[in-house]
Amino acid sequence: MGKIIRDQRKGHGLRQEDLASMIGVSHVSLAHIEQGRPSAKLGNLLELMSQLGLRLVIDVPAEERVLAAEP
């Protein structure tokens, strides 16, 4: 995920400092996200993705899906 965020940031012509400022984190925090460090907060990742026009898709294979019980 970090590589995708880095590639998209560069593709938009943004410096780490610019994008970090847009979402309210330090450029060091953004660098850690781009390096794939596990300490990244989900909220920050989602905000970064939003700023870069990305979206998170969670795919559950049909054989693994669990349906909610009827009330």
MDTraj code that builds the backbone (N, CA, C; nanometers):
import mdtraj as md
import numpy as np

residues = "MET GLY LYS ILE ILE ARG ASP GLN ARG LYS GLY HIS GLY LEU ARG GLN GLU ASP LEU ALA SER MET ILE GLY VAL SER HIS VAL SER LEU ALA HIS ILE GLU GLN GLY ARG PRO SER ALA LYS LEU GLY ASN LEU LEU GLU LEU MET SER GLN LEU GLY LEU ARG LEU VAL ILE ASP VAL PRO ALA GLU GLU ARG VAL LEU ALA ALA GLU PRO".split()
xyz = np.array([
    [0.0830, -0.1177, 0.0000],
    [0.0000, 0.0000, 0.0000],
    [0.0885, 0.1256, 0.0000],
    [0.1980, 0.1214, 0.0747],
    [0.2866, 0.2367, 0.0807],
    [0.3417, 0.2754, -0.0551],
    [0.3812, 0.1756, -0.1352],
    [0.4348, 0.2032, -0.2686],
    [0.3290, 0.2675, -0.3577],
    [0.2068, 0.2206, -0.3493],
    [0.0993, 0.2785, -0.4296],
    [0.0776, 0.4245, -0.3905],
    [0.0761, 0.4518, -0.2605],
    [0.0580, 0.5894, -0.2146],
    [0.1728, 0.6774, -0.2629],
    [0.2954, 0.6281, -0.2506],
    [0.4120, 0.7053, -0.2971],
    [0.4032, 0.7319, -0.4475],
    [0.3732, 0.6283, -0.5252],
    [0.3648, 0.6446, -0.6708],
    [0.2560, 0.7449, -0.7092],
    [0.1406, 0.7372, -0.6423],
    [0.0311, 0.8297, -0.6724],
    [0.0680, 0.9728, -0.6324],
    [0.1329, 0.9875, -0.5168],
    [0.1754, 1.1213, -0.4729],
    [0.2680, 1.1832, -0.5754],
    [0.3674, 1.1058, -0.6186],
    [0.4618, 1.1564, -0.7185],
    [0.3904, 1.1848, -0.8507],
    [0.2960, 1.0985, -0.8874],
    [0.2192, 1.1186, -1.0101],
    [0.1374, 1.2466, -1.0080],
    [0.0966, 1.2891, -0.8893],
    [0.0225, 1.4144, -0.8733],
    [0.1165, 1.5343, -0.8576],
    [0.2468, 1.5076, -0.8615],
    [0.3443, 1.6154, -0.8493],
    [0.3532, 1.6750, -0.7101],
    [0.3222, 1.5947, -0.6084],
    [0.3239, 1.6433, -0.4700],
    [0.4496, 1.5975, -0.3978],
    [0.5048, 1.6846, -0.3158],
    [0.6132, 1.6475, -0.2258],
    [0.5510, 1.5850, -0.1014],
    [0.6288, 1.5078, -0.0277],
    [0.5778, 1.4499, 0.0967],
    [0.5252, 1.5596, 0.1884],
    [0.5962, 1.6692, 0.1973],
    [0.5558, 1.7789, 0.2843],
    [0.4184, 1.8331, 0.2448],
    [0.3940, 1.8429, 0.1124],
    [0.2663, 1.8954, 0.0633],
    [0.1502, 1.8048, 0.1018],
    [0.1637, 1.6767, 0.0709],
    [0.0561, 1.5822, 0.0984],
    [0.0353, 1.5659, 0.2486],
    [0.1433, 1.5599, 0.3241],
    [0.1313, 1.5478, 0.4695],
    [0.0538, 1.6657, 0.5272],
    [0.0828, 1.7838, 0.4775],
    [0.0132, 1.9039, 0.5244],
    [-0.1357, 1.8978, 0.4903],
    [-0.1690, 1.8412, 0.3754],
    [-0.3089, 1.8331, 0.3326],
    [-0.3928, 1.7470, 0.4263],
    [-0.3305, 1.6462, 0.4878],
    [-0.4083, 1.5580, 0.5754],
    [-0.3753, 1.5783, 0.7229],
    [-0.2856, 1.6711, 0.7523],
    [-0.2576, 1.7043, 0.8913],
    [-0.1653, 1.6099, 0.9652],
    [-0.0675, 1.5517, 0.8934],
    [0.0341, 1.4689, 0.9588],
    [0.1710, 1.5247, 0.9235],
    [0.2730, 1.4811, 0.9939],
    [0.4090, 1.5251, 0.9625],
    [0.4600, 1.4518, 0.8386],
    [0.5586, 1.5123, 0.7727],
    [0.6139, 1.4443, 0.6550],
    [0.6862, 1.3166, 0.6964],
    [0.7334, 1.3105, 0.8214],
    [0.7969, 1.1880, 0.8722],
    [0.6924, 1.0764, 0.8815],
    [0.5721, 1.1097, 0.9284],
    [0.4647, 1.0104, 0.9347],
    [0.4295, 0.9597, 0.7959],
    [0.4229, 1.0511, 0.6999],
    [0.3935, 1.0106, 0.5625],
    [0.5054, 0.9223, 0.5077],
    [0.6288, 0.9566, 0.5372],
    [0.7418, 0.8737, 0.4928],
    [0.7297, 0.7325, 0.5503],
    [0.6898, 0.7210, 0.6764],
    [0.6723, 0.5889, 0.7382],
    [0.5618, 0.5103, 0.6686],
    [0.4540, 0.5772, 0.6330],
    [0.3447, 0.5114, 0.5606],
    [0.3956, 0.4609, 0.4258],
    [0.4688, 0.5457, 0.3544],
    [0.5196, 0.5070, 0.2225],
    [0.6210, 0.3938, 0.2320],
    [0.6893, 0.3834, 0.3449],
    [0.7862, 0.2753, 0.3661],
    [0.7195, 0.1462, 0.4122],
    [0.5890, 0.1534, 0.4389],
    [0.5155, 0.0343, 0.4794],
    [0.5304, -0.0024, 0.6251],
    [0.5693, 0.0924, 0.7068],
    [0.5823, 0.0631, 0.8500],
    [0.4441, 0.0330, 0.9080],
    [0.4353, -0.0657, 0.9962],
    [0.3045, -0.1097, 1.0470],
    [0.2378, -0.0152, 1.1466],
    [0.3024, 0.0940, 1.1823],
    [0.2444, 0.1830, 1.2825],
    [0.1468, 0.2857, 1.2242],
    [0.1230, 0.2822, 1.0946],
    [0.0338, 0.3796, 1.0313],
    [-0.1084, 0.3641, 1.0832],
    [-0.1739, 0.4754, 1.1083],
    [-0.3129, 0.4738, 1.1539],
    [-0.4054, 0.4592, 1.0332],
    [-0.5072, 0.3773, 1.0481],
    [-0.6009, 0.3520, 0.9394],
    [-0.6659, 0.4813, 0.8908],
    [-0.7033, 0.5685, 0.9834],
    [-0.7649, 0.6956, 0.9446],
    [-0.6740, 0.7779, 0.8555],
    [-0.5454, 0.7810, 0.8884],
    [-0.4497, 0.8549, 0.8052],
    [-0.4367, 0.7913, 0.6669],
    [-0.4328, 0.6588, 0.6635],
    [-0.4241, 0.5902, 0.5341],
    [-0.5464, 0.6205, 0.4471],
    [-0.6636, 0.6154, 0.5078],
    [-0.7857, 0.6421, 0.4318],
    [-0.7895, 0.7866, 0.3823],
    [-0.7445, 0.8807, 0.4640],
    [-0.7409, 1.0212, 0.4220],
    [-0.6408, 1.0416, 0.3096],
    [-0.5247, 0.9784, 0.3191],
    [-0.4256, 0.9865, 0.2105],
    [-0.4850, 0.9338, 0.0804],
    [-0.5490, 0.8181, 0.0906],
    [-0.6081, 0.7577, -0.0281],
    [-0.7135, 0.8498, -0.0884],
    [-0.7936, 0.9108, -0.0061],
    [-0.8968, 1.0023, -0.0536],
    [-0.8343, 1.1210, -0.1266],
    [-0.7304, 1.1786, -0.0687],
    [-0.6630, 1.2935, -0.1304],
    [-0.6018, 1.2580, -0.2655],
    [-0.5625, 1.1315, -0.2824],
    [-0.4979, 1.0878, -0.4058],
    [-0.5959, 1.0228, -0.5042],
    [-0.7243, 1.0227, -0.4699],
    [-0.8238, 0.9640, -0.5593],
    [-0.8239, 0.8123, -0.5592],
    [-0.7761, 0.7515, -0.4508],
    [-0.7737, 0.6061, -0.4390],
    [-0.8882, 0.5609, -0.3495],
    [-0.9233, 0.4335, -0.3580],
    [-1.0244, 0.3797, -0.2691],
    [-0.9823, 0.2409, -0.2254],
    [-1.0280, 0.2032, -0.1099],
    [-0.9974, 0.0730, -0.0527],
    [-1.1141, -0.0204, -0.0831],
    [-1.0830, -0.1345, -0.1402],
    [-1.1853, -0.2343, -0.1708],
    [-1.1519, -0.3605, -0.0921],
    [-1.2484, -0.4080, -0.0168],
    [-1.2306, -0.5316, 0.0586],
    [-1.3112, -0.6394, -0.0113],
    [-1.2417, -0.7419, -0.0547],
    [-1.3057, -0.8489, -0.1304],
    [-1.3046, -0.9764, -0.0468],
    [-1.4225, -1.0284, -0.0207],
    [-1.4352, -1.1536, 0.0525],
    [-1.4793, -1.2603, -0.0482],
    [-1.3972, -1.3636, -0.0682],
    [-1.4364, -1.4691, -0.1616],
    [-1.5722, -1.5276, -0.1226],
    [-1.6511, -1.5635, -0.2224],
    [-1.7871, -1.6129, -0.1992],
    [-1.7905, -1.7269, -0.0980],
    [-1.6935, -1.8162, -0.1049],
    [-1.6945, -1.9311, -0.0134],
    [-1.6615, -1.8927, 0.1307],
    [-1.6126, -1.7726, 0.1524],
    [-1.5791, -1.7248, 0.2862],
    [-1.6832, -1.6294, 0.3451],
    [-1.7830, -1.5914, 0.2664],
    [-1.8810, -1.4948, 0.3122],
    [-1.9708, -1.5533, 0.4190],
    [-1.9993, -1.4711, 0.5178],
    [-2.0893, -1.5098, 0.6266],
    [-2.2055, -1.4110, 0.6233],
    [-2.3271, -1.4633, 0.6147],
    [-2.4453, -1.3789, 0.6114],
    [-2.4972, -1.3575, 0.7522],
    [-2.5504, -1.2390, 0.7753],
    [-2.6089, -1.2077, 0.9065],
    [-2.7326, -1.2951, 0.9274],
    [-2.7499, -1.3363, 1.0500],
    [-2.8677, -1.4169, 1.0839],
    [-2.9928, -1.3294, 1.0780],
    [-3.1013, -1.3858, 1.0355],
    [-3.2288, -1.3137, 1.0314],
    [-3.2765, -1.2896, 1.1741],
    [-3.3303, -1.1695, 1.2034],
    [-3.3810, -1.1413, 1.3391],
    [-3.5057, -1.2200, 1.3734],
])
top = md.Topology()
chain = top.add_chain()
for i, resn in enumerate(residues, 1):
    res = top.add_residue(resn, chain, resSeq=i)
    for name in ("N", "CA", "C"):
        top.add_atom(name, md.element.get_by_symbol(name[0]), res)
traj = md.Trajectory(xyz[None], top)
